[in-house]
Amino acid sequence: MALDRPQAQDPYAKLPQVGSFAVTSNDLTDGKAQGEAQAYEGAADNAANASPHLTWSGFPDGTLSFVVSCFDPDAPTPSGFWHWMLVDLPASTTSLDTNAAVADAALPGNAFHVRNDWGSKDYGGAYPPDGDRPHRYFYVVHAVDVESLGVDDDASAAVVSFNLVFHTLARAQLVATFQR
């Protein structure tokens, strides 16, 4: 049975407007259901908890680093659910391979993961409540005006997001859905 609640707002609609650029994926299509590979283990028969391939371009001059995130605003909590937060990617990094966000993976430059809402420092895939309507997963690449956002890997995704408000030049966004 689907939970009886309104769909959450676009989580970026309330933030200051910034420029945009392009993000594409071999694993995701904007506005379409994502594959089981991007689901958390146990959420589907072929769930692999694999972060998706992402490639981005067209970001503004002055970009000194990137932050990559995945957020589900439709989770049945007042604060949504953070699935992924990769911080301080060097500006020379313009793509991530499928499954690049595993715990303890070698990341470019000084990049690091902060804890997701699953409690791990990596990508944590989709796992909406059984029978709930499709959830939206906002995969966002943030072009940042500093080389380091000034947080460490003990910061929460919410603290990283707060700091991003003051340093985001532009965002590239791909929204995929998943339903169990």
N, C-alpha and C positions, 0 to 999 in steps of 0.2 A: 504494500500500500504506500503510495506517495505521501510524503509529508505535506500537510496543508499549510503552505506559507508562500508569500510572494517571492518572485525572483529578485535576487539582490541586484543593486545598482552596479554599473561598471565601476570597478574600484578606482579607476583613474579619472573619472568624471569630476570628482570634487577637488582634485589637485590643480595647481596652477597649470595653465596651458603651456606646452612646450612644442618644439618642432617634432617632426616625424621623419622616419627613414624606413627602409625596407628590411624585412626579415622573411626568409623562406626556409623550408625544411623538406628533406627527403622523406621524413616520417610523419609529418603533420600537414593538413590542409586547413587554412583559415575557414572557420565556420562549419567544419565537418567533424565527424566522430574520429577520435584518435584511436590508434590500434591498441590491441591488448598488450603489446610489448611495453607501452608507456604506463601500464597499470601496475599497482602495487601487488606483490606476490599474494596470491589467494583471491584476488578480485576477479580473475577470469582464468580460463583454462590455460592460455598462453601468456599469462602475465609474466613480465621479465624485469619490471622495475627499472627499465632502461630510459635514461634521459634521451630526448630526441635530438637528432641532427639539427643544427641551426646554422644558417649563414646570413650575414647582414652586410648592407652596403648603403651608401648615400648619407652617412652620418655627418654632422656638421664639422667644419674646421674648428679647432679648439678642443676636440674630444681627446682627453688624456687617458681615459680608461672606460671600461664597461662593467655594468652589473647585469647579470642574467637572473631572472626570477620566474617562478611559476606559482600562481595564486588561484585558488578556487573560492570565489566569493559566494558560491551557492551552498557551501558546507553549512550544516545546521548548527552554527555557532554565531554569536554576535560579531566575531572578528574574522570570519572566513577561515581558510586553512592554507598555510604556506607549505608548498611542496618542494620548493627549491629556491636557494639564494646563493649565487656565486658572485663574489665581490672582488674588485680590483683586478679585473682582467686587463692586461696591457692593451693600449689602443691599436697595436699591431695585430691583435687577435681578432679575426673577423668570421670565425666559424668554430663550431664544436662538433665533433663526431658523435654518432649515436653511442650512448652509454659512456660518454666522457665524464659524467658526474658521479662516478662511483666513489665511495669513501676511500680516502688515502690515494686517490689517483694523482699522478703527476700533472700539475696544472701549469699553464704558462706564467712566467714572471713570478710575481708575488700573490697571485690569485689564491683565494681560499673560499671554502664553504662555511656558512654559519648554519646553526641547527635549524632544521625544518620542523614542522609541527608533528612529524612522526618521532622526533627526538634524535635524529641522526644528522650528521654533517655531510650530506650528499643529496641526490635527487630521490625523492620519495613519491612514487607514482600515485595515480588516481585510484580511489577506493570509496566511491560515494555509497551511502546507505543502500542496501538491497531494495530494489523497487522504487527508489526515488526517481524523480524526473532527471533528464540529463543534466549533469553539472558542466559548467564552463571552466576551462583551464586557460588562464591568461599567461601565455609565455611572452615575456617582455625583455627586450634588450634595452638597457638604459645607457645612453651616451653621457658620460660624466666629465665635468670640467676640471677634475683633479686626478692625479695619478693614484692617490689613495683616499678612500672615503673617510679615513680616520677612525675606523672601528677595527676590532679584532674578531677572531673566530668565536669568542664568547658572546658577542652581541646577538640579540634576537633579530629575526627578520623584520619585526616592527621597528626596531631602532635603526636598522639599515634603511628601511623605507623612509623614516623620518629624515635621516641625513640626505637621502636622495632628493627630497623636495628642494633642498637648497643648492644642489649641484647637478641636476639633470638638465642637459642642453636639449635633448630630444629623446623620443621613445619609438621603438619598433615593436609592434605587437602582433601576435598571432593567437587567435582564440580557437581552441579545439574543445570538443565535448566528450563526455564518457558517461555511460549508464550501465549499471549492473542488472 
